[in-house]
């Protein structure tokens, strides 16, 4: 796998004298910006593709898919599931910014496989308010990819649903395994 996190020793979020992790990220941005040159790109992705994937920190999507800056739109959330907000982003991506293809990527060892919808109830008991959103937990990653493909393909807001494909990324090998939408 090509993530730098897999080669780095674990670090605490706070190190004495270094400020917060956010302070370090902002400092890194200053260094980045010092050498930054406007690439002169349009917001429309060159490959005309939107990738929906899990937010898992072990997945370096651009490296895993051979993508460069400007090639795709990337939508990430817990589980890579297709929620109403995902449909919102894909609708804008297709209708306003020209994407035509959708790739869905879930992965092995996803945290959503180890929790349940009970998580919402536990939050309600802790904070006194039930979340308006569903956890979207699942047991079978292949079936959840199929459900996500179906949600994209049947959305009335998406005009381009003929090239929707789903995959499971193996976090130990870096390989994608395509999921047959029919099961």
GIUR-V629596 format. One record per residue. N is the residue number from 0. SS is DSSP state (h for helix, s for strand, l for the rest). PHI is phi in whole degrees, -180 to 180 (999 if undefined). D_LAST is the distance of its C-alpha to the last C-alpha in Angstrom with 2 decimals. Layout:
# GIUR-V629596
[[N,SS,PHI,D_LAST] [N,SS,PHI,D_LAST]]
This chain:
# GIUR-V629596
[[0,l,999,27.88] [1,l,-108,30.30] [2,l,-86,31.06] [3,h,-70,34.68] [4,h,-63,33.89] [5,h,-72,32.66] [6,l,-104,36.11] [7,l,-94,38.25] [8,l,-69,39.68] [9,l,-62,38.74] [10,l,-122,41.23] [11,l,-76,42.21] [12,l,-66,41.76] [13,l,-125,45.53] [14,l,-121,48.12] [15,l,-54,51.80] [16,l,85,53.56] [17,l,-99,50.44] [18,l,76,49.73] [19,l,-83,46.28] [20,h,-61,43.04] [21,h,-64,43.27] [22,h,-58,46.79] [23,h,-67,45.57] [24,h,-67,42.79] [25,h,-65,45.33] [26,h,-64,47.70] [27,h,-63,45.03] [28,h,-65,44.49] [29,h,-60,48.22] [30,h,-65,48.16] [31,h,-62,45.18] [32,h,-65,46.93] [33,h,-61,50.15] [34,l,-107,48.62] [35,l,-76,46.26] [36,l,-125,46.69] [37,l,-56,45.07] [38,l,-74,42.46] [39,l,67,43.18] [40,l,-88,39.55] [41,l,-87,38.23] [42,l,-74,35.60] [43,l,-78,33.27] [44,l,-68,30.82] [45,l,-57,31.70] [46,l,-82,28.13] [47,l,56,27.24] [48,s,-132,24.13] [49,s,-115,23.26] [50,s,-112,21.46] [51,s,-108,20.17] [52,s,-145,20.18] [53,s,-67,21.21] [54,l,-81,24.97] [55,l,-48,25.00] [56,l,-69,28.23] [57,l,-81,26.87] [58,l,-106,24.93] [59,l,-95,27.24] [60,h,-57,25.05] [61,h,-60,27.69] [62,h,-66,28.37] [63,h,-64,24.75] [64,h,-105,24.05] [65,l,68,27.55] [66,l,-98,28.53] [67,l,-112,32.10] [68,l,-53,33.77] [69,l,93,33.24] [70,l,-77,30.09] [71,s,-147,27.57] [72,s,-95,27.33] [73,s,-121,25.89] [74,s,-119,24.69] [75,s,-125,24.35] [76,s,-156,24.02] [77,h,-61,23.16] [78,h,87,19.50] [79,h,68,18.98] [80,l,-77,17.62] [81,l,-90,18.16] [82,l,-104,21.19] [83,h,-58,23.88] [84,h,-70,25.85] [85,h,-64,23.08] [86,h,-61,22.91] [87,h,-57,26.71] [88,h,-64,26.77] [89,h,-65,24.28] [90,h,-63,26.33] [91,h,-64,29.50] [92,h,-58,28.00] [93,h,-78,27.02] [94,h,-76,29.85] [95,h,-104,32.70] [96,h,-128,31.87] [97,l,82,30.05] [98,l,-74,26.58] [99,l,-128,24.09] [100,s,-118,21.00] [101,s,-130,18.92] [102,s,-115,17.35] [103,s,-110,15.70] [104,s,-131,16.34] [105,s,-99,15.76] [106,s,-153,17.17] [107,l,-70,17.68] [108,l,63,20.33] [109,l,-73,20.11] [110,h,-61,22.85] [111,h,-72,20.77] [112,h,-84,19.13] [113,l,-109,22.67] [114,l,-121,23.98] [115,l,-131,23.34] [116,l,-65,24.33] [117,h,-58,27.60] [118,h,-53,28.49] [119,h,-62,29.53] [120,h,-63,31.81] [121,h,-61,33.34] [122,h,-63,34.10] [123,h,-60,35.68] [124,h,-66,37.86] [125,h,-77,38.90] [126,h,-107,39.70] [127,l,85,40.39] [128,l,-147,37.86] [129,l,-81,34.20] [130,l,-62,32.05] [131,l,-77,30.88] [132,l,-99,27.52] [133,l,-88,24.49] [134,l,-68,23.65] [135,l,66,19.88] [136,l,-64,19.46] [137,l,-151,16.15] [138,l,-105,15.38] [139,l,-108,11.82] [140,h,-63,11.92] [141,h,-62,8.31] [142,h,-65,7.70] [143,h,-68,10.99] [144,h,-63,10.26] [145,h,-60,7.65] [146,h,-62,10.57] [147,h,-64,13.04] [148,h,-60,11.77] [149,h,-64,11.93] [150,h,-61,15.35] [151,h,-68,16.61] [152,h,-64,15.60] [153,l,-102,17.25] [154,l,-70,20.28] [155,l,-71,23.44] [156,l,-86,25.23] [157,l,-102,23.27] [158,l,-79,24.45] [159,l,-119,22.29] [160,l,-123,18.56] [161,l,-83,17.81] [162,l,-119,17.45] [163,s,-121,15.10] [164,s,-131,13.08] [165,s,-123,11.79] [166,s,-142,12.73] [167,s,-117,13.75] [168,s,-90,17.45] [169,l,-87,18.89] [170,l,-71,22.24] [171,l,-98,23.91] [172,l,-114,23.28] [173,l,83,22.78] [174,l,-88,19.88] [175,s,-93,16.84] [176,s,-120,13.42] [177,s,-74,11.18] [178,s,-104,7.66] [179,l,-73,5.49] [180,l,-65,5.58] [181,l,-88,3.80] [182,l,94,0.00]]
